[in-house]
């Protein structure tokens, strides 16, 4: 079993924030791949399903971003897993908007959700980095991250999320380069 975590903050007022793009990605994956109903577990919301031959548990922590690691840790302990089968979908300031990159391990780059997971589990987990771009000055970062996607960005956002969902099979198989390549092709 793999555990795919989308990072975000719970509640309707945060739904369209750039910081919630991890939640958005999991919602699209669940819809496109016919995952089961949402259940409340592990201090979050989970959905179970399959992508190809891989069994996947989607987890959206309900703990707010700063405590995401608690929810993720509960799920991994329950299934007696280490961080090998863990993939975390999150917003990334250091990538251009709507770019999608996958990497194994690394730092937290000031991302509170990643920092929390790192504190609970260490840094060795796969990340799907979803670019939101940098606003240009560090004083504007919080407003940018916690701001809604603009109307002008909605089509690009939908295209990117659809590409992530459509190409999720490559991610499930562990073919990260093919996943990134095919997502990029769908966005052209």
ZADO-1210 file (C-alpha; in nm, 4 decimals, padded with zeros to 6 digits):
<atoms>
<atom x="00.0000" y="00.0000" z="00.0000" code="UNK" pos="1"/>
<atom x="00.1071" y="00.3545" z="-00.0744" code="UNK" pos="2"/>
<atom x="-00.0031" y="00.6588" z="00.1229" code="UNK" pos="3"/>
<atom x="-00.0459" y="00.9798" z="-00.0749" code="UNK" pos="4"/>
<atom x="-00.0876" y="01.2915" z="00.1380" code="UNK" pos="5"/>
<atom x="-00.2204" y="01.6240" z="00.0128" code="UNK" pos="6"/>
<atom x="-00.1247" y="01.9239" z="00.2232" code="UNK" pos="7"/>
<atom x="-00.3728" y="02.2003" z="00.2919" code="UNK" pos="8"/>
<atom x="-00.5837" y="02.3644" z="00.5589" code="UNK" pos="9"/>
<atom x="-00.9343" y="02.2397" z="00.6421" code="UNK" pos="10"/>
<atom x="-01.2462" y="02.4490" z="00.5893" code="UNK" pos="11"/>
<atom x="-01.4206" y="02.6297" z="00.3060" code="UNK" pos="12"/>
<atom x="-01.2419" y="02.9618" z="00.3582" code="UNK" pos="13"/>
<atom x="-00.9099" y="02.7956" z="00.2626" code="UNK" pos="14"/>
<atom x="-01.0429" y="02.5833" z="-00.0256" code="UNK" pos="15"/>
<atom x="-00.9004" y="02.7894" z="-00.3138" code="UNK" pos="16"/>
<atom x="-00.5792" y="02.9038" z="-00.1432" code="UNK" pos="17"/>
<atom x="-00.2553" y="02.8248" z="-00.3248" code="UNK" pos="18"/>
<atom x="-00.1455" y="02.6549" z="-00.0011" code="UNK" pos="19"/>
<atom x="-00.4294" y="02.4026" z="-00.0526" code="UNK" pos="20"/>
<atom x="-00.3232" y="02.2776" z="-00.3958" code="UNK" pos="21"/>
<atom x="-00.2196" y="01.9462" z="-00.2342" code="UNK" pos="22"/>
<atom x="-00.5801" y="01.8915" z="-00.1205" code="UNK" pos="23"/>
<atom x="-00.7004" y="01.9855" z="-00.4705" code="UNK" pos="24"/>
<atom x="-00.4674" y="01.7330" z="-00.6352" code="UNK" pos="25"/>
<atom x="-00.5931" y="01.4486" z="-00.4140" code="UNK" pos="26"/>
<atom x="-00.9566" y="01.5408" z="-00.4831" code="UNK" pos="27"/>
<atom x="-00.8964" y="01.5192" z="-00.8587" code="UNK" pos="28"/>
<atom x="-00.7072" y="01.1884" z="-00.8261" code="UNK" pos="29"/>
<atom x="-00.9902" y="01.0417" z="-00.6161" code="UNK" pos="30"/>
<atom x="-01.2540" y="01.1532" z="-00.8677" code="UNK" pos="31"/>
<atom x="-01.0650" y="01.0405" z="-01.1787" code="UNK" pos="32"/>
<atom x="-00.9748" y="00.6999" z="-01.0378" code="UNK" pos="33"/>
<atom x="-01.3030" y="00.6158" z="-00.8632" code="UNK" pos="34"/>
<atom x="-01.1772" y="00.6070" z="-00.5059" code="UNK" pos="35"/>
<atom x="-01.4150" y="00.5076" z="-00.2268" code="UNK" pos="36"/>
<atom x="-01.6081" y="00.7441" z="-00.0017" code="UNK" pos="37"/>
<atom x="-01.4360" y="00.9883" z="00.2319" code="UNK" pos="38"/>
<atom x="-01.3850" y="00.8576" z="00.5849" code="UNK" pos="39"/>
<atom x="-01.2625" y="01.0400" z="00.8951" code="UNK" pos="40"/>
<atom x="-00.9423" y="00.8710" z="01.0165" code="UNK" pos="41"/>
<atom x="-00.5917" y="00.9549" z="01.1377" code="UNK" pos="42"/>
<atom x="-00.6921" y="01.3127" z="01.2296" code="UNK" pos="43"/>
<atom x="-00.7830" y="01.3670" z="00.8656" code="UNK" pos="44"/>
<atom x="-00.9948" y="01.2495" z="00.5737" code="UNK" pos="45"/>
<atom x="-00.9037" y="00.9338" z="00.3856" code="UNK" pos="46"/>
<atom x="-01.0169" y="00.7646" z="00.0664" code="UNK" pos="47"/>
<atom x="-00.9064" y="00.4210" z="-00.0472" code="UNK" pos="48"/>
<atom x="-00.8702" y="00.3020" z="-00.4014" code="UNK" pos="49"/>
<atom x="-00.6469" y="00.1607" z="-00.6700" code="UNK" pos="50"/>
<atom x="-00.4450" y="00.3172" z="-00.9447" code="UNK" pos="51"/>
<atom x="-00.3441" y="00.0406" z="-01.1805" code="UNK" pos="52"/>
<atom x="-00.2407" y="-00.2509" z="-00.9608" code="UNK" pos="53"/>
<atom x="-00.1360" y="-00.0286" z="-00.6696" code="UNK" pos="54"/>
<atom x="-00.3521" y="00.0115" z="-00.3595" code="UNK" pos="55"/>
<atom x="-00.3430" y="00.3756" z="-00.2497" code="UNK" pos="56"/>
<atom x="-00.4701" y="00.5548" z="00.0577" code="UNK" pos="57"/>
<atom x="-00.5289" y="00.9261" z="-00.0002" code="UNK" pos="58"/>
<atom x="-00.4956" y="01.1332" z="00.3183" code="UNK" pos="59"/>
<atom x="-00.5833" y="01.4989" z="00.3718" code="UNK" pos="60"/>
<atom x="-00.4786" y="01.5964" z="00.7257" code="UNK" pos="61"/>
<atom x="-00.7480" y="01.7930" z="00.9108" code="UNK" pos="62"/>
<atom x="-00.4921" y="01.9227" z="01.1603" code="UNK" pos="63"/>
<atom x="-00.4082" y="02.2475" z="00.9807" code="UNK" pos="64"/>
<atom x="-00.0795" y="02.2714" z="00.7971" code="UNK" pos="65"/>
<atom x="00.1464" y="02.3143" z="01.1014" code="UNK" pos="66"/>
<atom x="00.0442" y="01.9767" z="01.2483" code="UNK" pos="67"/>
<atom x="00.0262" y="01.7682" z="00.9289" code="UNK" pos="68"/>
<atom x="00.2986" y="01.5358" z="01.0550" code="UNK" pos="69"/>
<atom x="00.0786" y="01.4110" z="01.3395" code="UNK" pos="70"/>
<atom x="-00.1878" y="01.2897" z="01.0966" code="UNK" pos="71"/>
<atom x="00.0644" y="01.1370" z="00.8543" code="UNK" pos="72"/>
<atom x="00.2493" y="00.9672" z="01.1410" code="UNK" pos="73"/>
<atom x="-00.0737" y="00.8095" z="01.2699" code="UNK" pos="74"/>
<atom x="-00.1499" y="00.6616" z="00.9279" code="UNK" pos="75"/>
<atom x="00.2011" y="00.5214" z="00.8779" code="UNK" pos="76"/>
<atom x="00.2052" y="00.3689" z="01.2279" code="UNK" pos="77"/>
<atom x="-00.1386" y="00.2101" z="01.1761" code="UNK" pos="78"/>
<atom x="-00.0238" y="00.0376" z="00.8554" code="UNK" pos="79"/>
<atom x="00.3245" y="-00.0356" z="00.9991" code="UNK" pos="80"/>
<atom x="00.4927" y="00.1512" z="00.7138" code="UNK" pos="81"/>
<atom x="00.8077" y="00.3575" z="00.6962" code="UNK" pos="82"/>
<atom x="00.8353" y="00.6600" z="00.4666" code="UNK" pos="83"/>
<atom x="00.9153" y="00.4486" z="00.1572" code="UNK" pos="84"/>
<atom x="00.5521" y="00.4305" z="00.0336" code="UNK" pos="85"/>
<atom x="00.4766" y="00.7931" z="00.1331" code="UNK" pos="86"/>
<atom x="00.4183" y="01.0655" z="-00.1269" code="UNK" pos="87"/>
<atom x="00.3328" y="01.4233" z="-00.0222" code="UNK" pos="88"/>
<atom x="00.1644" y="01.6691" z="-00.2638" code="UNK" pos="89"/>
<atom x="00.2363" y="02.0314" z="-00.1711" code="UNK" pos="90"/>
<atom x="00.2637" y="02.3873" z="-00.2990" code="UNK" pos="91"/>
<atom x="00.6126" y="02.5065" z="-00.3921" code="UNK" pos="92"/>
<atom x="00.7162" y="02.8746" z="-00.4010" code="UNK" pos="93"/>
<atom x="01.0411" y="02.7977" z="-00.5816" code="UNK" pos="94"/>
<atom x="00.8706" y="02.6548" z="-00.8910" code="UNK" pos="95"/>
<atom x="00.6956" y="02.8561" z="-01.1609" code="UNK" pos="96"/>
<atom x="00.3153" y="02.8455" z="-01.1352" code="UNK" pos="97"/>
<atom x="00.1648" y="02.5130" z="-01.2490" code="UNK" pos="98"/>
<atom x="00.5013" y="02.3370" z="-01.2916" code="UNK" pos="99"/>
<atom x="00.5034" y="01.9909" z="-01.1343" code="UNK" pos="100"/>
<atom x="00.8240" y="01.8255" z="-01.0142" code="UNK" pos="101"/>
<atom x="00.8838" y="01.5107" z="-00.8106" code="UNK" pos="102"/>
<atom x="01.1784" y="01.4598" z="-00.5806" code="UNK" pos="103"/>
<atom x="01.2862" y="01.2224" z="-00.3074" code="UNK" pos="104"/>
<atom x="01.3773" y="01.3756" z="00.0268" code="UNK" pos="105"/>
<atom x="01.5160" y="01.7238" z="00.0789" code="UNK" pos="106"/>
<atom x="01.4632" y="02.0251" z="00.2979" code="UNK" pos="107"/>
<atom x="01.1439" y="02.2018" z="00.3959" code="UNK" pos="108"/>
<atom x="01.2082" y="02.5391" z="00.2236" code="UNK" pos="109"/>
<atom x="01.0084" y="02.7109" z="00.4983" code="UNK" pos="110"/>
<atom x="00.6943" y="02.5051" z="00.4246" code="UNK" pos="111"/>
<atom x="00.5212" y="02.4421" z="00.7579" code="UNK" pos="112"/>
<atom x="00.3481" y="02.1227" z="00.6430" code="UNK" pos="113"/>
<atom x="00.6759" y="01.9702" z="00.5253" code="UNK" pos="114"/>
<atom x="00.8478" y="02.0906" z="00.8427" code="UNK" pos="115"/>
<atom x="00.5848" y="01.9124" z="01.0532" code="UNK" pos="116"/>
<atom x="00.6172" y="01.5848" z="00.8595" code="UNK" pos="117"/>
<atom x="00.9965" y="01.6123" z="00.8808" code="UNK" pos="118"/>
<atom x="00.9734" y="01.6556" z="01.2619" code="UNK" pos="119"/>
<atom x="00.7572" y="01.3433" z="01.2978" code="UNK" pos="120"/>
<atom x="00.9110" y="01.1172" z="01.0317" code="UNK" pos="121"/>
<atom x="01.2340" y="01.2665" z="00.8982" code="UNK" pos="122"/>
<atom x="01.2996" y="01.4099" z="00.5494" code="UNK" pos="123"/>
<atom x="01.3159" y="01.0890" z="00.3436" code="UNK" pos="124"/>
<atom x="00.9846" y="01.0840" z="00.1594" code="UNK" pos="125"/>
<atom x="00.8775" y="01.1503" z="-00.1988" code="UNK" pos="126"/>
<atom x="00.7336" y="01.4929" z="-00.2737" code="UNK" pos="127"/>
<atom x="00.5169" y="01.6098" z="-00.5626" code="UNK" pos="128"/>
<atom x="00.6054" y="01.9784" z="-00.5745" code="UNK" pos="129"/>
<atom x="00.3323" y="02.1908" z="-00.7345" code="UNK" pos="130"/>
<atom x="00.4582" y="02.5322" z="-00.8383" code="UNK" pos="131"/>
<atom x="00.2787" y="02.8431" z="-00.7184" code="UNK" pos="132"/>
<atom x="00.5575" y="03.0891" z="-00.8053" code="UNK" pos="133"/>
<atom x="00.7190" y="03.3439" z="-00.5787" code="UNK" pos="134"/>
<atom x="00.5533" y="03.6861" z="-00.5386" code="UNK" pos="135"/>
<atom x="00.8904" y="03.8609" z="-00.5751" code="UNK" pos="136"/>
<atom x="00.9539" y="03.9813" z="-00.2217" code="UNK" pos="137"/>
<atom x="00.9605" y="03.7864" z="00.1045" code="UNK" pos="138"/>
<atom x="00.7180" y="04.0342" z="00.2673" code="UNK" pos="139"/>
<atom x="00.4506" y="03.9247" z="00.0184" code="UNK" pos="140"/>
<atom x="00.4941" y="03.5481" z="00.0593" code="UNK" pos="141"/>
<atom x="00.2287" y="03.4897" z="00.3276" code="UNK" pos="142"/>
<atom x="-00.0396" y="03.6791" z="00.1371" code="UNK" pos="143"/>
<atom x="00.0527" y="03.4976" z="-00.1837" code="UNK" pos="144"/>
<atom x="00.0515" y="03.1488" z="-00.0306" code="UNK" pos="145"/>
<atom x="-00.2677" y="03.2105" z="00.1682" code="UNK" pos="146"/>
<atom x="-00.4365" y="03.3887" z="-00.1224" code="UNK" pos="147"/>
<atom x="-00.6889" y="03.2358" z="-00.3594" code="UNK" pos="148"/>
<atom x="-00.5983" y="03.1472" z="-00.7148" code="UNK" pos="149"/>
<atom x="-00.7055" y="03.4371" z="-00.9376" code="UNK" pos="150"/>
<atom x="-00.9872" y="03.3956" z="-01.1902" code="UNK" pos="151"/>
<atom x="-00.7296" y="03.4271" z="-01.4697" code="UNK" pos="152"/>
<atom x="-00.5448" y="03.1242" z="-01.3260" code="UNK" pos="153"/>
<atom x="-00.8457" y="02.8909" z="-01.3046" code="UNK" pos="154"/>
<atom x="-00.8031" y="02.7309" z="-01.6499" code="UNK" pos="155"/>
<atom x="-00.4316" y="02.6646" z="-01.5944" code="UNK" pos="156"/>
<atom x="-00.5072" y="02.5245" z="-01.2489" code="UNK" pos="157"/>
<atom x="-00.7741" y="02.2898" z="-01.3876" code="UNK" pos="158"/>
<atom x="-00.5434" y="02.1752" z="-01.6680" code="UNK" pos="159"/>
<atom x="-00.2582" y="02.1052" z="-01.4252" code="UNK" pos="160"/>
<atom x="-00.4783" y="01.9186" z="-01.1764" code="UNK" pos="161"/>
<atom x="-00.6334" y="01.7163" z="-01.4590" code="UNK" pos="162"/>
<atom x="-00.2856" y="01.6260" z="-01.5858" code="UNK" pos="163"/>
<atom x="-00.1772" y="01.5118" z="-01.2375" code="UNK" pos="164"/>
<atom x="-00.4873" y="01.2921" z="-01.2119" code="UNK" pos="165"/>
<atom x="-00.4540" y="01.1533" z="-01.5637" code="UNK" pos="166"/>
<atom x="-00.0870" y="01.0619" z="-01.5203" code="UNK" pos="167"/>
<atom x="-00.1099" y="00.9349" z="-01.1604" code="UNK" pos="168"/>
<atom x="-00.0566" y="00.5775" z="-01.2811" code="UNK" pos="169"/>
<atom x="00.3108" y="00.6581" z="-01.3544" code="UNK" pos="170"/>
<atom x="00.3480" y="00.7975" z="-01.0025" code="UNK" pos="171"/>
<atom x="00.1884" y="00.4837" z="-00.8553" code="UNK" pos="172"/>
<atom x="00.4355" y="00.2688" z="-01.0525" code="UNK" pos="173"/>
<atom x="00.7282" y="00.4765" z="-00.9250" code="UNK" pos="174"/>
<atom x="00.8160" y="00.6160" z="-01.2686" code="UNK" pos="175"/>
<atom x="00.8633" y="00.9758" z="-01.1547" code="UNK" pos="176"/>
<atom x="01.0403" y="01.0968" z="-01.4738" code="UNK" pos="177"/>
<atom x="00.7585" y="00.9652" z="-01.6956" code="UNK" pos="178"/>
<atom x="00.4973" y="01.1220" z="-01.4633" code="UNK" pos="179"/>
<atom x="00.6678" y="01.4638" z="-01.4817" code="UNK" pos="180"/>
<atom x="00.7165" y="01.4428" z="-01.8568" code="UNK" pos="181"/>
<atom x="00.3586" y="01.3395" z="-01.9323" code="UNK" pos="182"/>
<atom x="00.2111" y="01.6021" z="-01.6965" code="UNK" pos="183"/>
<atom x="00.4190" y="01.8680" z="-01.8750" code="UNK" pos="184"/>
<atom x="00.3061" y="01.7418" z="-02.2181" code="UNK" pos="185"/>
<atom x="-00.0601" y="01.7608" z="-02.1167" code="UNK" pos="186"/>
<atom x="-00.0085" y="02.1231" z="-02.0108" code="UNK" pos="187"/>
<atom x="00.1280" y="02.2389" z="-02.3505" code="UNK" pos="188"/>
</atoms>
